[in-house]
Amino acid sequence: MSGASSVGADVAKTAKTKTVYVCSDCGAEYAKWQGQCTECKAWNTLSRLSVETTVVRARKRGFAGEFQSVQTLAEVSSTDLPRLRTSMNELDRVLGGGLVPGSAVLVSGSPGAGKSTLLIQVMCNLAGQHRALYVTGEESLSQVAMRARRLNLPQDELKVMAQTSVDTIIAAWEEFKPDLIVIDSIQVMYLEDVDSAPGGVAQVRESAATLIQHAKKMGTVLLLVGHVTKEGNLAGPRVLEHMIDCFIMLEGEPDSRYRTLRSSKNRFGAVNELGIFAMTDKGMQEVANPSAIFLSRAEEPTPGSIVMVVWEGTRPLLVEAQALVDASALGNPRRVAVGFEQNRLAMLLAVLHRHGGLQVGDQDVFVNAVGGIRVAETSSDLAMLLAVVSSFRNRALASDLVCFGEVGLSGEIRPVPSGQERLREAAKHGFRRAIIPRGNMPKQPIEGVQITPVTRLSEALDAIDA
């Protein structure tokens, strides 16, 4: 018997079927039933489940031969696989350069964000050069065809299938041998031998594991569509995010035509990479100059507005930060942050009071990142505070002023990564003044930009008064 077969046989002998109780809300497992889930505090959500180990399930589906014998790291082949370009530069950027054969990509987003539209465009465009299969479990084939015709997409080469049984899908997979396959969506897929309803924690977990194993075995790009909860998090078990290679989220406000595609996990590229799309009657169109979306400012300078340079993935973006400070009629003034972290806003207002001498404790403070973008990095600290000061004093800042920098608890302005690239992006869009941390002062001057380096919050406040 070969080394690989003996390893698979030995592991299979020790594999057993066990009974667990799984919470349908959070996916927590327990050895015995109890009324309340101690993880999410929900009542009566535990259901009995007979779970086969991964090895037993793999043997039934012909994956047992995937076990490899022990070898040194130097013996493992590390040849880079050629990526499949999607013909959408923004999507390729988020994916890290394209789709990797044998990888599993999870695409999630709120209802109506455009997940199915984006994927049908990608699959129709790639079907001419690669074997592509689109599996829909939520829509009929006629609905998929109507969308493709409405978007004027090529339809002759793309194979489609309406199915929710994972076993049936794998049988068609073995027969057609696609290079790419879309499963829309993982929440409606089911396995016959899993005692749970489609969409349940056990079904989602086992269905995804089976599909991912088969994608690795066949070298197929697997694109899974996932739903989100009302809080905006991925629905289903948290372990799903650990099984896949790339997790991208399609976000957008219901009343906005723009969508942002962000990667929160990527084994083949940078995380937190951002792609910008516009939803049109011709489908998802990529935006070549994303900064232009977030810079649609009023013709006249208005108080409480300033442009900041944030770093998203591998490129800088210019985003307008807005603030409104108004006298509060409540005993507990409100602190509302849209696009920024709520707790960070409260912290920065305390720093402003202590080290900037500005008291807004009796004021309602609202801050907003224009364009629906979500800013996670700390380089937006200085912009938030300057916008708050501008609104509080009812004094507009210069329209050609840009800023970035992290604010510390002692009032210091800390440098942020990629300072020179941020300044060059600002200069390209016509900004002539910049307030930045002294640690980001470029060695060579940026043509056309007057730079004011600061080390303390008080210096930045003096700079906007000058």
N, C-alpha and C positions, 0 to 999 in steps of 0.2 A: 504494500500500500504506500502511496506517495506521502510526502510530508504534509502537504496541504489537506489531503483527504483524511489522514490520521488525526490531524488537529481538529477538523470539522467533526469527525466521528466521536472523539473524546469529549468535546464540548457538548455535542448533542446528547450523549449519555447522561450528563449531569443536569440537562435542562428539564425543568418540570413546569407543570401548569399550577398556578397558585390563585387563590381567591383573595381579592382585595375589595375595599369599599372606596369609591371615588366620588369626590364632590363635583357635581355638575357645574358649579359656578367657577371654582378656581382650579380644579384638577388635583387637589391634595388627596393623597392616598392614606388609608388607614387599614390596620389588620383586622379590626372588627367594627361593627356598626355602632354609631353613636348619633344622638339627635342633632347636635350642632357641630358644624365644621369649625375647628379651632383656628384655622388659618384665616378664613374670610368672615367668620361669625354668622354664616347663614344657617338656617334651620331646615331640617328634612331635605337636604340636598344630596345625601350620600346614597349611592346605589351599588348593589353587589355586582362584581365583575370578575369573570374568570379570565385571567391574563396568562397567555402563553409567552414564554420568554422569546426574545428576538430570534434566538437560534432555531427554536421549534417552528416559528412562523416562517423563517427563512427557508428551512428544509422543505416545507410544504409548497413553497413557491419557487423552488429550484435555485436558491441563493447560497446553499451550503458550500458550494465550490468556491465561494468568494473568500473563504478563510485562507490566509497566507501563512506560510511557515516563517519562523523567526529568521531575520537576516539583519546584517549591519546597515546602518544608515547610508554608508557609501555605496552599497549595492542597489539602493532604490533609484530608479530612473527619475530624473527631475527635469525632463524635457518640457519646455513651455508649450502648452497647447495653443493652436491658432484660435483666435477669438472670432466670433461671428458678429460682424458689424450690422447694426439694426437699421442703418440709413437715417437715424435720428441722432444728431450729435449730442443733444442734451441728454438723451437716454444713455448713450454710450459713455458719456462723462460720468453719470451716476453709477453705472455698472463697472466703471474702472477701465473702459476701453472696448467693451463689447461683451457678448455672451460667451461663457466658457463651456465647452462640451463636457457633459457629465455633471454639471452644477445644478443646484436647486435654488431657484429664485422665488421669493415670496413677495407678491405685489399686494399691498393692502391700501385701504382708503375708505372714506365714508361713502354711503350710497349716493350715486349720481356724480361722483368725483371724476369719472371717466376711465376707470380701470379697464373695463371690457373694450371701450373704444380704442384706447391706446394699444392693447394687445392685439386686437383684430387688425389694426393698421400694421403693426410689426409683422404679424404672421403672414398677412397677404403680400407684403413687400418682400419677405424672405422666401416665400414659397416657390418663387421662380428659380432660385439657386439651390435650395435645400428642401428636403422632405419635411413637411410641416403638418401637424395634426392639432386641430382645435377641438377640445372636448368641452361641451357645455352641459351643465347639470341643472341650470336655473332657467335657461331660455330654450325655446324650440329652435330647430334648425332654420325655420322660415324667418324667425326674428333675427337670427345671426345674419342670414342672407340679406334681409332688408337693410340692416345697418351697413353692411359692406357695399350694397348698391347705393345707398344714400350718400356714403362717403366717396363714391366713385373709385373703389379699390379694385385691383385685379383679383378675379375670383376663380380662374381656371385651374390653378395648381393647388390651392389650399384644400386639404382634406378636413372634413368636419364630422363630428359624432356627438349625438345626444345620449349621454349615459351617466349613471351615478354609481354603478357597481364597479368597484376597483378591480375585481377579478376579470370582468368582461373587458375593461379598458386595457388591462395588461395583455389579455389574449390578442386584442387588436394591435396593441403595441408590438408584440412579437411578430405579428404577420406583416405589418406595414413598415416597421423599423424606421421611425421618423428621426430626423436630426433635432427637431424641436417639437415639444408638446406643451399645450396649455391646458390646465385643469381649472375650470371656472364653475364652481369654486370648491375649495377643499371642505367647506362646511356642509355640503350636501352629499359628499361621497361616503360610501359605506362598504364594509367587509361583511360577508355572510356569517363568518364565524365569530364575530364580536357582538356580544349581547348588549347592544346599546343603540339608541336611535341616532340617525344621521344628525350631525351637529353637536352630539355629545362629546364630552372630553375624551372618552375612550376611542370613539370612532374617528375623531379628527386626528388623534395621536397615532393610532395604528394605521389608518389609511395613508397619512402623510409619510410614515416610516416605510411602508411598503412601496409607495411610489418613488420615494427618494432612493431606496435600495435598488430598485429596477433601473432608475436613471443612471446610477453609478455603474451598474453592470453593463448597460447598453451604450454608455457614453452619450446619452441624450440630454439636451438642455431641457430642464423641467421648469415651467413657469406656473406657479400656484397662485391663485387668487384667494385672498383671505378677507373676511369681514372684520369690522371693528365694532366695539361696544359703544354705548352712548357717551362714555367718557373719552372716546377716541383711541382706546387701546385695542390691540389685536384680540379678537374674540378667540376663545378656545384655550387649550392648555399652553402654559408659558414655555413648556419644553419644545414647542413647535419652532420657536425662534432659535433654539440651539441646534436643531436638526438641519436647518437650511444653511446654504452658503452665503446668501445675500438677501437682505430684507430691505425693501424700499417702500416708502409710504407716499401715496398721492394725496396731497392736501389742497384745499381751496375753499374759500367762502362761497356759500350758495348764491350770493348776489354778484359774484365776481366771475369774469370770464377767464381769469388767470389761474393756473394750477402750478403748484410746486411739487417736485418729485425729489424726495430726500432719502438717502441711504443711511440707515442706522446700524447696519452690519454688512460687511463686505470682506470676504476672505481673499478677494482678488483685486482690491482697490481701496481707495480712501473712504473712510466713513464720514458722515455728515456732508457728503457731496450734495450739491443742490442743482437741480435742473428746472428750468422755467418753461411752461407751455401755456398756450392760449387755446381755449375751447371755442371752436368755430363750427360753422355748418359743414365744413369739410373735415372735421375731426380735430385731433390734437395737433396744433402747429407749434413748433419750437420757436422760442424767442431768442433772436440772435444777440440782442443787447439787453440783458436783464436789468441793468442799472437804470435804464430809461423808464422802466415801469414804475419804479419806486421814487422817481424824481419829478413827478407831475405836480409841481408846486404852484401856488398862487403867483400871479404876475407881480403883485406887490408883496414885499416882505411882511410877514405877520408875526406877532409875538408867540413864543412857545414852539418855534419850528427851527430845526437845525438838521443838517445832513451829516450822517456818520458813515464810516467805512468799516463794514464787517467782513469777516473772512469765512466763506462758506466752502468747505472742502478744499479745493485747490485754486480758488480764485477770489478776488475781492468783489464786493457788491456795495454800491452806494445806496443807502436807505435813508429816507427822511424820518426823523424822530419828532413826534409831536407831544406837547404837554399842555394841560389846562389846569390852572390853579385857581380855585374860587373859594370864597368864604363859605364855610359849612354851616348849615342850619341844624346839624345833628350834634349830639353830645360826643359822638365818636366819629370823627371825620373819616371819610372814605379814602381808600388807597386802591385804585384800579389800574391794572397793567394789562394791556392787550398786545401780545407779541413779545413781552418781556416777562421776567420772573417776578412774581408778586412779592416774595420775601426779599428779593434783592432791592426792589424799589424802597421798601420800608427801611432797609439798612442804609441805603444811600441818602435818604432824607435825614436820618440821624447824623450821618457824617456831615451833611450840608449844614445842619444846625450847629454842630460842635466845632467844625473847622472852617465853615464858611460864614458863620455869623448870621444865618438866615433862618428864621423861625417860621415854619409852615404847619405847626402842630394843630392850629385851629382852622386849617384849610383843607378842602377836598382836593386831592391830587389825582389826575388821570393822565396816563402816558400811553402812547400808541405808536406802533411801528407801521408805517404806511404800506399798503399793498398786501396786507394779510400775511406777511412773512413773520416767522417765529425766530427771534434772536436769542441764541443760547450762550454766546461767548461774552466774556467780561469786557471786551473792548468798547461796548456800548455804554459803560458806566458814565463816562465824562459827558457824552452827548445827552443822556437822560437828565443829568443835573443841570447842564447849561440850558436845556429846553425848559426845565422847571423854573429856573431863575428868570429866564426871559418872559415866561408867562406871568410869574408873580409880580415882576416889575412893570409888566405891560410895555416892554421895550423889545422891538424886533431886532434880530441879529442880522448881520450882513448876508445877503443871498449867495455870495460867493465864498462863504466860510464853511469849512469842513473840519471835523474833529474825530478823534478816537483816543482811547486810553482807559486803563483800569484804575479805579479809585479804591485805595486801601482804607482801612478803618481809622488810621491815624492821619488821613487827609492827603497822603502821598499819591502821586500819579505814576502808576507803574507802566513800563513798556509792554507792548503786545507783539506777537510774532508777525513777521512779514510787513514791517512798517514801510519800507521803501516801495513795495508793490502796491500798497494801499495809496500812498501819495501819488504814484504814477497814474493810478486809475482815476483819482480825483482830478489831476491835471488834465487828463484826456477828456474829461467832461466839463472843463472850463472853470474849475474852482481855482481861485487865486490866493486864498488865505487858508491856513491850516493851524489848528492848535493841537499839538501832539505831545506825548511824553518826551522828556529830554533824552531818555535812553533810546528812542527811535529816531533821533536826529540823524539824517543821512550824511555820509562822509562827503558826497558830492551834491551840490545844490540841485534841486528839481526846478527845471526851467519854468518860469512864469508863476511860481508858487512862493508866497511869502510865508515862511514857517515860524511859528512862535512856540518854542519848546518850554514846557512847564514841568516842575517837580512837585508842586503843592497845589491843592484845590484853590487856595487863595490867589495864586498866580494866574490860574485859568479864569477866575472871576474878574481879576484886574484886566486881563487881556480882552475880554468882551466889553469892558467899560471904556477901553482906550479908543 
